Amino acid sequence: MATILVKNKALEVDEQGYLSNADDWSRDVAEYYAEVEGIRLTEHHWEIIHFLRNYYLHYQIAPMIKILLREISRKRGPDRGSAKNLYELYPNGPAKQACKIAGLPGPAGCV
């Protein structure tokens, strides 16, 4: 299995580079992935990351994009919870890219 090195700690990843164990995630891991992905994390990014992690910890699956959009819209308003806003934050896809930065498994199915 492949690994990434974050703060001198080797972490196992799958063939697409997602963490193999979501419990290995930390803020340092998020910052590592964000740098690799060319993203400078802001409070808006962290809001999505924390939502994804909390949802995953509760349901053991990443939320579908429509759930992510609905919940962010409900909490922060329709502008922040719009698909356009999420794609500005995570240009390679809020499900795919945000899940990787949040230390979650790669999304299955339609992304």
N, C-alpha and C positions, 0 to 999 in steps of 0.2 A: 504494500500500500504506500502511496505517496505521502509526503509530509510537507508542511510549511514550517518555517522557523519564525516565531514571534517572541521577542524579548528573550532570546536564547532558549526557548522551549519549543521542542518539536511537537507538532500537532498533526494527527492523521487526517487526511482529506481523501475524498473519493476521486474518481477519474476526471470529474469536472471541476475539482478544486473546492468543493463544499466541505465544511467540517464533517468528519465522520461521527463525532460525538458533540451534540449541541451543548453539553455541559462544559466543554473546553472553551466556550466562548467567553470573552472578556472585552472590555472597552479597547484594550490594546489590539485584540484580534479584529475588531470592527475598524479601527484606524488603519491596520495593516491592509485589510481588504479594500478599504476606501482608497488608499494610496495606489494600490495595484490597479484599481478600476478608474483612477483619475478623478476621484470625487473628493471635494473638501467638505467635510461634515459640518453641518450647521444644526441649530436647534430643531429645524424642520425635519432634517434627516433623522435625528435622534428620536423624534416623536414617532416616526414610522418604524424605526428599528425597535423601540420599546413596545409599540403596539404588536408588532409581529412576534416578538419573543414572548410576550404575555399570552397572546392567543395560542401560540405553539405549546407553551408550558401547560395551558389549561386543556387544550383539545388534542395535543400530540400530532397536529398537522398544521401547516401554514394556511392562512385564510385564502379563500378565493379572492380574486381582485375586486369583485363586486362587494364583498364584505368589507374589505379594506377601505374602499371608496366610501361606502355608506357610513362606516364608523368614524372615519376621519371627518367626513362632512358633518355628521351629527355633533361631534365634539368641537370641531374648529371652524365650521362653516363650509359652504359649498365651494368656495374658491380654493381653500387648502385641501379639500377632499376631492378635487376634480382629477380626472385622468390626466389632463394637461399638466397640472401641477406635479403630480407624481412622476410623470415622465420627464419633467424638467429636473427633478431631484435625482431620479434614477433613469438616465437616458437609455440604458440597455434593458429596461423593463423593471417596474416596481416589484413584480413577483420574483423574477430571476435574480436581479442584481441586489435588491434590498434584502432578500432572503440570505444571500451569500454573506453580505456584510453583517447581518443579524446572527450569523452562525447557525442558520437552519439548513435542513436538507434541501437539495434542489427541488423546485416544484415539479410535480408530476402532471402530465396531461397538458392541456392548453395553457399557454403562458401569455 
